[in-house]
Amino acid sequence: MSNEELEALREQLDDVNLQLLELINKRAGLVQEIGKVKSRAGQNRFDPVRERKMLDMITENNEGPFETSTMQHLFKQIFQASLELQEDDNRKALLVSRKKKPEDTIVDLKGEKVGDGQQRLVMGPCSVESYEQVYEVASAMKEQGLNLLRGGAFKPRSSPYDFQGLGKEGLEILRRVANELDMSVISEIMNPQDVEMAADYVDVIQIGARNMQNFDLLKEAGSHQTPVLLKRGLSATIDEFMKAAEYVLANGNNNLILCERGIRTYEKATRNTLDISAVPILKKETHLPVLVDVTHSTGRRDLLEPTAKAALAIGADGVMAEVHPDPAVALSDSAQQMDINQFHSFVQNLRDAGLYK
């Protein structure tokens, strides 16, 4: 084939491309008009019977060289794109999206305004074991000017034989210490039936990684106004994480904080793999505050400080880490908790690095 013949064929191809472009956009305009008619009539946008008829028509009239299955696939993509045209961008946007709400959401916890641009530290023991244990940790936090106390009363554990937490008694201990030291309480709730009860004790309901897609729990937490801290699931994509958050917002609770806590990969050097890039993505795509849990993402005490520095440097609204008076005898996650002296050094080193005020 000569160059002249090749160029002639390419010119014909360009002409066909332009004809396709014109026809696809003409089709899109018709779809938009159909959408308006359906809207006025109160009809659903998607009509599966009509889509089947169109696919059958394509099957009957396809003369190749494309296989019918290929043509059906191409047209289904056109159908889907056309369906989306019947909604405006504002309606298509999730409630978590910045398209829906450009300004940052700020969650006020007794004056600690998470998401206001000032970065914060959220600390406490992995599990509530006793009043004395929680009070010692909380007192150390107050020395450093920290007011956001987290602790586990209900503990989802991989093994049924591991310590499961003190339950309601643990919430009572957290509330007592917080009242005495003027702090806010963050604690995990696993059962939708416990949400209303927990609201009497906690200032923030935490929904843990294992419950990120417990949709009944998300809906129940969303139906109250107690702030929610939602952790990313062990194997959840960012899109799945955002849609889990949508359940809370869609049920009326706008006081929502996201938390990146590491995802499960093939790597064994750390407990999980900290997806640090999730922070700027979530900050860009959503209007919600984003914390980073450096304890559960690494599972290693020696990595808490460097990962906390990375989280603060990349723009997280806060860092979560665990502290225990004597980690060696902790009833859960002893290898990843700091003792009191290590905690003080941790905070001071973040300050010395200019990453925390």
C-alpha positions, 0 to 999 in steps of 0.5 A: 500500500502506497503512502497516498493510499494510507493517507486517503484511508486515514482521511476517511477514518477521520471523517467517520470519527467526526460523524461518530462524534456528531451522532453521539452528541446528538444522541446525548442531547436526545437523552437529556430531553428524554430525561426532562420528560421523565422527570416531569412525569415522575418516571425513573431514569433507568428503564431496563426494558427499553435498554434490552430492546435497544440491545436486541436491535443492535444484535439484529442489525450488526453486520460486523466485522465487530462481534455482536458481544463487542458492539453490545459492550460499546453501546452499554458504555454509551447507555451508561454515560447517557444515563448519567447525563440525566443528572446534573453534577450537583445531584451526582455528587456524594454528600461527602464530596467537595462538589457538594460542599466546597468548604471544610467540615469542622467537628467541634469537640468541646472547643477542639475544632477538628478540621479547622486547620490546627493539627491535633493528637488523639491519644489513649490506651488501646483497651480500658482496663481500669480507672487508674490506668485511664486516669494515668494516661489522661493526666499525662495527656493533660500535661501536654495540653491534649484533650481528645481521649480515646480508649476501647471499651468494646473490642473487636478481636480476631480471636474469640479468646482475646480480651474483648473489653469491659463494655459499658463499664469501660465507657463509664470509666472513660466518661468519669475520667473525662469529666474530672479532667475536662476532656472529650471521649472517643470510643468504638461501638460495634452494635447498632443497638448500643449507639443510643446508650453510648451517646450518654458516655462518649463525645465521638462514636468510633466505627472501627475498620472491621465495621466500616461496612456494617451498614446497619451500624453506619445508618444508626450512627448517622441517625444521631448527632453524636460525632462519628469517627470512621476508620478505613476498612482493612482492605477497603478502597478509598472509594469504598471508604467514601461511600461508607462515610456517605451512609452516615451523612445520608442519614443526617449526621454531618459531624463525621471524621475520617481515619486512615489506619493502614490497609492489608497488603502482602507486607509483613514488616508492619501490622498493616501498610499505612496508605499515606497518600490517602490523606491528600486524596481524601482532603481533596475529594471530601470536605471531611477532617482526616486523621491518621492512626499510626498505631494500628497502621504500623503495629510497631512502637518504633515507627510511631514517631516517623509515621506521625511526622509523615502524617502531619507533614502531608496534611492530616488534621490529626494523629491517633496513637496509643499510650499505656502506663505499662505496655508489657502487661497491656491486655491488648496490642502491647507491642504497639503502645507507648509508655508514659515517658515515650509518649512525652518524648513523642509529643516533644519531638513532634514539637521540636520538628515544627510539626505540632504546636 
